Amino acid sequence: MTAVSSDDPQRGAPRPNDVRPPAVLDRPGVAAPALDEVDRLLLAELFADARQPNNALAAKAGIAPSTCLGRVRALRESGILRGFHADIDPALVGRPLQAMIAVRMKGHARARLEAFLEDLAGLPGVLNVFLLGGGHDFFVHVAAAGTDGLNAFVIEHLSSNPDVALTETNLIFQHARATRWS
């Protein structure tokens, strides 16, 4: 795996589904604005179906469509609403095998955790990457065409990396997406 250098123009660049400016993404600990009941309802409705038309969303919230549009825009600009995503079934696009790979990094690699996370997130077949506290440094959620593809991913992108101390692969038999935000 190639490390991303700090002068790489792609590093820190927003991905197509990011709606927050990079400056907000890079400020951990920023206090979130207060949400009222309407904001919470809008978030719950968007979580359930982000493709619903603005006028339908406004009707569910009991507000005018122009108000709804402004509220959703404010939620995006504040960084609360991070993006809109397609939920693609990996099995139906040729990647029926899913796994969660736990990764522990070597001590000398601690300064490169964020770069490693960004590198992993850009690899084919990676669905999610989680930087953790605890016994492992990362969980990497991947989808592969089969066991050979999964094995190749682990060897090529993880085990062969000199910063990686350990990997542990767990197969996912079933997955259910949360149906509501509360």
C-alpha positions in Angstrom: 0.0 0.0 0.0 1.3 3.4 -0.9 1.3 6.1 1.8 -0.4 9.3 0.9 2.1 12.2 1.2 1.0 15.4 2.9 1.5 17.3 -0.4 -0.8 15.0 -2.3 -3.6 17.2 -3.8 -6.1 14.4 -3.3 -5.5 14.2 0.4 -8.1 16.0 2.3 -10.1 16.7 -0.9 -13.8 16.1 -0.4 -15.2 12.9 -1.8 -18.2 13.3 -4.1 -20.7 12.4 -1.3 -19.2 14.7 1.3 -21.3 17.8 1.8 -19.2 19.5 4.6 -16.3 21.7 3.6 -13.0 20.0 4.5 -12.3 22.6 7.2 -15.3 21.2 9.2 -14.2 17.6 8.6 -10.8 18.3 10.0 -11.9 19.9 13.3 -12.5 17.1 15.9 -14.3 18.2 19.0 -16.3 21.0 17.3 -19.6 21.4 19.2 -22.6 20.5 17.2 -25.4 23.1 17.0 -28.5 22.6 19.1 -31.2 20.6 17.3 -34.9 21.2 17.8 -37.7 18.7 17.2 -38.1 19.7 13.5 -34.4 19.2 12.8 -34.5 15.7 14.5 -37.6 14.8 12.5 -35.9 15.9 9.2 -32.8 13.8 10.1 -34.9 10.8 10.9 -36.9 11.1 7.6 -33.7 11.6 5.6 -32.1 8.6 7.3 -35.1 6.5 6.2 -35.2 7.9 2.7 -32.8 10.6 1.5 -34.4 10.6 -2.0 -37.8 11.8 -0.9 -38.8 15.1 -2.5 -38.4 18.3 -0.5 -42.2 18.9 -0.5 -42.9 15.5 0.9 -40.2 16.0 3.6 -41.7 19.4 4.4 -45.2 17.9 4.8 -44.0 15.2 7.2 -42.3 17.9 9.3 -45.3 20.3 9.1 -43.3 23.1 7.7 -43.2 25.0 4.4 -41.1 23.6 1.6 -38.9 26.7 1.5 -38.3 26.4 5.3 -37.5 22.7 4.8 -35.0 23.4 2.1 -33.3 26.0 4.4 -33.3 23.6 7.4 -31.7 20.8 5.3 -29.1 23.2 3.9 -28.3 24.4 7.5 -27.9 20.8 8.6 -25.5 20.2 5.7 -23.5 23.4 6.3 -23.2 22.7 10.1 -21.7 19.3 9.4 -24.5 17.4 11.0 -25.8 16.0 7.7 -22.6 14.6 6.2 -23.8 13.2 2.9 -26.3 11.3 0.8 -25.4 7.7 -0.1 -26.6 4.9 -2.3 -27.1 1.6 -0.4 -25.8 -0.9 -3.0 -26.2 -4.6 -2.4 -22.6 -6.0 -2.9 -23.9 -9.5 -3.8 -25.9 -8.1 -6.7 -22.8 -6.4 -8.2 -20.5 -9.4 -8.0 -19.2 -9.1 -4.4 -21.2 -11.6 -2.4 -18.6 -12.3 0.3 -18.4 -9.6 3.0 -15.9 -9.6 5.9 -14.9 -7.4 8.8 -11.1 -7.3 9.1 -9.5 -6.2 12.4 -6.2 -4.5 11.9 -3.5 -3.7 14.6 -0.7 -1.4 13.6 2.9 -1.5 14.8 3.8 1.1 17.4 6.0 3.1 15.0 3.0 3.6 12.7 0.9 5.6 15.1 1.6 8.9 13.4 0.3 7.6 10.1 -3.1 6.2 11.3 -5.2 8.9 9.5 -3.3 8.5 6.2 -3.7 4.7 6.5 -7.5 5.2 7.1 -7.8 7.4 4.0 -5.8 5.0 1.9 -8.0 2.0 2.9 -11.2 3.9 2.3 -10.1 4.4 -1.3 -9.4 0.8 -2.1 -11.8 -1.3 -4.3 -14.2 -3.4 -2.3 -13.8 -1.4 0.9 -17.3 -0.4 2.2 -16.3 1.2 5.5 -13.2 1.8 7.6 -13.3 2.5 11.3 -10.4 3.9 13.4 -10.8 2.4 16.9 -9.7 2.6 20.4 -9.1 -0.7 22.1 -7.3 -3.9 21.1 -7.4 -3.2 17.4 -6.7 0.0 15.5 -9.1 -0.5 12.6 -12.1 -2.5 11.4 -12.2 -2.7 7.6 -15.6 -3.7 6.1 -15.0 -5.2 2.7 -16.9 -7.0 0.0 -15.2 -9.5 -2.3 -16.1 -11.7 -5.2 -15.0 -14.8 -3.2 -12.5 -16.2 -0.8 -9.6 -15.8 -3.3 -10.4 -12.1 -3.7 -10.7 -11.6 0.0 -7.4 -13.4 0.6 -5.7 -11.3 -2.1 -7.0 -8.1 -0.5 -5.7 -9.1 2.9 -2.3 -10.1 1.6 -1.8 -7.2 -0.9 -3.1 -4.3 1.1 -2.7 -5.4 4.8 -0.3 -8.2 5.5 2.4 -7.0 3.1 2.3 -3.5 4.7 5.3 -3.1 7.0 3.2 -0.9 9.4 0.6 -3.7 10.0 1.3 -5.9 13.0 -1.8 -8.2 12.8 -5.0 -8.8 10.8 -8.0 -10.9 11.8 -10.7 -11.6 9.2 -14.3 -12.4 10.2 -16.8 -13.4 7.6 -20.2 -11.6 7.7 -23.1 -13.9 7.1 -25.9 -11.4 7.3 -26.1 -7.6 7.5 -29.1 -5.4 8.3 -28.9 -1.6 7.9 -30.5 0.4 10.7 -34.0 1.5 9.7 -34.3 4.6 11.9 -32.4 7.3 13.4 -33.5 8.3 16.9 
